[in-house]
Amino acid sequence: MIEAHQLTKRYGEKTAVDQLDFVVRPGSVTGFLGPNGAGKSTTMRMIVGLDAPTSGSVKVNGRHYARHRAPLQEVGALLEAKSIHPGRSAYQHLNALALTHGIPRRRVEEVIDLAGLGSVAKKRAGAFSLGMGQRLGIAAALLGDPQTVMLDEPVNGLDPEGVLWIRNLLTGLAAEGRTVFVSSHLMSEMALVADHLIIVGRGRLLADTTVQDLVREAGGNTVTVAAQDPARLREVLVGHGVEITGRAGSEDLHVTGLTAREIGLKAAEHGIALFELSARTVSLEEAFMDLTRDAVEYHGSTTGIETPERAA
Ligand SMILES: Nc1ncnc2c1ncn2[C@@H]1O[C@H](COP(=O)(O)OP(=O)(O)OP(=O)(O)O)[C@@H](O)[C@H]1O
C-alpha cells in the first residue's frame, strides 16, 4: 500500500508535485499516468526516499520508506534502468544487493531466471541493451520479494516478448495480493494491465479512477447511425440513459447508451431505413488526451516544420 498525503515537491520556483493525495492499494495494478514533466518520477523518488518532500508525506506499507528496517523487502523499485556499474555483471550486481540486504543467494538465481537473464547474467552490464537493462532493473526490484512493487516506465526498450512478459508479471504480482504501481506512456499497454489509474498533470492530481470509468466519462461507446428519417429515429430511441447528438439537417446521429444492435432493432421495428450503423469505442489514449489537454507542458508540432525541399 502506498499512501500520499498532500505530497509536494518544489525545485526553486518550479512545483514538480503539488499537494498530491492518493492511495495505491494491494491486489491490483495501478497505472501512474501523466504527460512529460507531470511529476511522476519525482513522486516515485519521494516514495522510496530518494527525494525529500517539500511538504506533505508519503508512506509505503504504513511507514515512511526510511523507517523500514528491511526496505528492499518492503518495496522494490525500478526507477532508472541501467543505474548500475557498467563493469559489473548482472549476477555480481544482484549478489551485492542481496548480500548487503540479508537476502539469500538462491533468490539471486531465482530473479535472474524470472527476468530471463540466465544467458547473460555473467556478462558486463555495461554491454547490456536498454531492454536487458530494464530486465535487470526489474530483477533487482523483485529481489527482496517485496509486498509493494513500483516501476517507472518498465516497458521502455523492451521487445514484444518483453512487453508480454511485463504484462504477465505485473498482473501476476497483483494477483498474489501485492501492490503494483507502474508508470507508462503506453496507453494501450496500460489499458491491458491496469485496473486503477492515477493521472497527474503539472504536478496535480487530475483523476483517481478506473480504466472503465475514465473511458466512460470521455464518451464511452458511441454509435454513429445514418438514417433516412433522423428526427423520427431520435423519437424512437430516446429513453433513460440515452444521449443523442447530431447536426440539424444531417442524416447522422451519435448515440450513447444503446448498442448498435439495439439501435438496428428499434429502427427495423419502426420501419426506418438506415444507411450506416457503426460502433466506436473511445480508447484509453483518447480519454487520457482529453483529460490532460490543459496540463500538457511540452507540445509537439506537426506543422510549421519546413523541410529544405518544401521550403524551396
Ligand atoms: N532535480 C530537479 N531539479 C529541478 N527540476 C526538476 C528536478 N527533477 C524534476 N524537475 C522538474 O519537475 C517536473 C516534474 O518532473 P518529473 O521527471 O517528475 O516528471 P515526469 O512526469 O516523470 O516526466 P516524464 O514523463 O517526462 O518522465 C519537470 O518540470 C522537471 O523539469
The ligand as a MOL file (V3000), in Angstrom:
LIG
                    3D

  0  0  0     0  0            999 V3000
M  V30 BEGIN CTAB
M  V30 COUNTS 31 33 0 0 0
M  V30 BEGIN ATOM
M  V30 1 N 16.2160 17.7110 -9.7240 0
M  V30 2 C 15.4080 18.5730 -10.3110 0
M  V30 3 N 15.6700 19.8910 -10.3350 0
M  V30 4 C 14.8460 20.7820 -10.9260 0
M  V30 5 N 13.6960 20.4390 -11.5450 0
M  V30 6 C 13.3710 19.1600 -11.5660 0
M  V30 7 C 14.1960 18.1440 -10.9610 0
M  V30 8 N 13.5900 16.9320 -11.1430 0
M  V30 9 C 12.4510 17.1780 -11.8300 0
M  V30 10 N 12.3190 18.5010 -12.0870 0
M  V30 11 C 11.2010 19.1480 -12.7970 0
M  V30 12 O 10.0000 18.7340 -12.1860 0
M  V30 13 C 8.9940 18.4690 -13.1530 0
M  V30 14 C 8.5000 17.0470 -12.9990 0
M  V30 15 O 9.4780 16.1540 -13.4880 0
M  V30 16 P 9.3240 14.5700 -13.4680 0
M  V30 17 O 10.5810 13.9950 -14.0200 0
M  V30 18 O 8.9010 14.1450 -12.1150 0
M  V30 19 O 8.1010 14.3580 -14.4800 0
M  V30 20 P 7.6040 13.0030 -15.1680 0
M  V30 21 O 6.1040 13.0350 -15.0520 0
M  V30 22 O 8.3140 11.8320 -14.6060 0
M  V30 23 O 8.0180 13.2630 -16.6780 0
M  V30 24 P 8.3890 12.1980 -17.8580 0
M  V30 25 O 7.1090 11.5700 -18.2470 0
M  V30 26 O 8.9170 13.1080 -18.9120 0
M  V30 27 O 9.3990 11.2530 -17.3000 0
M  V30 28 C 9.6090 18.7730 -14.5010 0
M  V30 29 O 9.2550 20.0820 -14.8880 0
M  V30 30 C 11.0910 18.6670 -14.2460 0
M  V30 31 O 11.8020 19.5020 -15.1030 0
M  V30 END ATOM
M  V30 BEGIN BOND
M  V30 1 1 1 2
M  V30 2 1 2 3
M  V30 3 2 2 7
M  V30 4 2 3 4
M  V30 5 1 4 5
M  V30 6 2 5 6
M  V30 7 1 6 7
M  V30 8 1 6 10
M  V30 9 1 7 8
M  V30 10 2 8 9
M  V30 11 1 9 10
M  V30 12 1 10 11
M  V30 13 1 11 12
M  V30 14 1 11 30
M  V30 15 1 12 13
M  V30 16 1 13 14
M  V30 17 1 13 28
M  V30 18 1 14 15
M  V30 19 1 15 16
M  V30 20 2 16 17
M  V30 21 1 16 18
M  V30 22 1 16 19
M  V30 23 1 19 20
M  V30 24 2 20 21
M  V30 25 1 20 22
M  V30 26 1 20 23
M  V30 27 1 23 24
M  V30 28 2 24 25
M  V30 29 1 24 26
M  V30 30 1 24 27
M  V30 31 1 28 29
M  V30 32 1 28 30
M  V30 33 1 30 31
M  V30 END BOND
M  V30 END CTAB
M  END
